[in-house]
Amino acid sequence: MITAYLDDISVGDKHITGGRTITETHVVNFAMFSGDWHPIHTDVEYAAADSRFSGRIAHGALVLSVALGLVTFWPPAMKAFYGIDRLRFVAPTRIGDTVHVETSVLSVEPRESDGVVTSQFVVRNQRGEDVLVAQLKSLVDRKPAAE
């Protein structure tokens, strides 16, 4: 997603990542790490009785974490993750779903030595359904001065 210095990023630039399949191991490890043992994620019987989701779903924060791991952040230019706006989990992600990320640059706001790049950030499953949408902000360096 951030694969260039600020000076070389333009509104409308797009990137599509590879995919990752959400597994049982991901869900259990995330529950252990985060302490979020809500039964909609971890209890087959409870989740099967739930009329909204009709089965277990991955943690929203797990899906976001996996998605952030899929995008490219080029270290020479990427200074910091600056924030997320308008984050919504718009559909459930289930164990066995394969997700990928599609980004599009919405704005580039230059500052003295760096700038903020805002990108539309969409996580889609293997059926092309949006499961998470957000606006991701990145703090990006300008090109270094020529020596």
C-alpha positions in Angstrom: 0.0 0.0 0.0 2.8 2.5 0.9 5.4 1.4 -1.7 6.8 4.9 -2.5 7.8 8.2 -1.0 5.0 10.8 -0.5 6.1 12.7 -3.7 5.3 9.6 -5.8 1.9 8.8 -4.4 -1.2 10.1 -6.1 -4.9 10.2 -5.4 -6.4 7.2 -7.1 -3.4 4.9 -6.8 -4.7 1.3 -6.2 -3.2 -1.8 -4.7 -4.6 -5.4 -4.3 -2.9 -7.8 -1.9 -2.6 -11.6 -2.0 -5.0 -13.5 0.2 -4.9 -15.3 3.6 -7.2 -18.0 4.8 -8.6 -17.5 8.3 -8.1 -20.8 10.2 -9.2 -22.3 13.5 -5.7 -21.7 14.7 -5.9 -18.0 14.0 -9.2 -17.7 15.9 -8.0 -19.7 19.0 -4.6 -18.0 19.1 -6.3 -14.6 18.8 -8.7 -15.4 21.6 -5.8 -16.5 23.8 -3.7 -13.4 23.0 -6.5 -10.9 23.3 -8.5 -12.5 26.0 -11.7 -12.2 23.9 -13.4 -15.6 24.4 -16.9 -14.5 23.3 -18.7 -17.7 22.4 -19.7 -16.3 19.0 -16.0 -16.9 18.1 -15.1 -19.9 20.3 -18.2 -22.1 21.1 -19.6 -24.1 18.2 -23.0 -24.9 19.9 -23.6 -21.3 21.1 -22.7 -19.9 17.6 -24.9 -22.5 15.8 -27.9 -21.3 17.9 -27.2 -17.6 17.0 -29.8 -16.6 14.4 -27.8 -13.6 13.2 -24.6 -15.4 12.2 -25.6 -19.1 12.2 -22.2 -20.2 13.2 -18.8 -19.1 14.5 -17.2 -16.0 13.1 -13.7 -14.6 13.4 -13.0 -11.6 15.7 -13.3 -8.3 13.9 -10.0 -7.2 15.3 -8.4 -10.5 14.0 -9.6 -9.7 10.5 -8.2 -6.2 10.8 -4.9 -7.5 12.0 -4.6 -10.0 9.2 -5.6 -7.4 6.7 -2.9 -5.0 7.9 -0.4 -7.8 7.7 -1.3 -8.3 4.0 -0.6 -4.7 2.8 2.9 -3.6 1.9 4.5 -0.9 4.0 7.9 0.0 2.5 10.1 0.9 5.4 12.1 3.7 3.8 8.9 5.7 3.2 6.5 4.5 5.8 7.1 6.4 9.0 4.1 5.3 11.1 0.5 4.0 11.1 -1.4 7.2 11.7 -4.9 6.0 12.3 -8.2 4.5 11.1 -11.4 6.4 10.4 -14.8 5.1 9.5 -14.0 1.5 10.4 -17.0 -0.9 9.9 -17.3 -4.7 10.0 -19.9 -5.0 7.3 -20.2 -8.8 7.0 -18.9 -11.7 9.1 -15.7 -13.5 8.3 -15.9 -17.2 8.9 -13.2 -19.9 9.6 -12.2 -21.0 6.1 -12.7 -17.6 4.4 -9.8 -16.3 2.4 -9.5 -12.5 2.7 -7.5 -10.0 0.7 -7.3 -6.2 0.8 -8.0 -3.6 -1.9 -6.8 0.0 -1.3 -7.2 3.3 -3.2 -5.6 6.5 -2.2 -8.2 9.1 -1.3 -5.9 12.0 -0.3 -2.3 13.1 0.0 -1.7 15.8 2.6 1.9 17.1 2.3 3.6 18.6 5.4 7.2 20.0 5.7 9.2 16.7 5.7 6.4 14.1 5.4 2.7 13.9 4.8 -0.5 11.9 5.6 -1.8 9.5 3.0 -5.5 8.5 3.5 -6.6 5.3 1.6 -9.9 3.5 1.3 -9.2 0.1 2.8 -11.5 -2.7 1.8 -11.2 -6.3 3.0 -13.0 -8.8 0.8 -13.6 -12.5 1.1 -13.2 -15.2 -1.6 -16.7 -14.4 -2.9 -15.8 -10.7 -3.4 -18.0 -9.6 -0.5 -16.8 -6.7 1.6 -16.3 -7.8 5.2 -14.4 -4.7 6.5 -14.2 -1.1 5.2 -12.2 1.8 6.6 -10.1 4.8 5.8 -6.5 4.1 6.7 -4.1 6.9 7.4 -0.3 6.5 7.0 2.5 9.0 7.9 4.8 8.9 4.9 8.2 10.4 4.3 9.1 12.7 1.4 12.0 11.7 -0.9 15.4 12.4 0.7 17.3 15.4 -0.6 19.8 14.5 -3.2 23.4 14.5 -1.9 
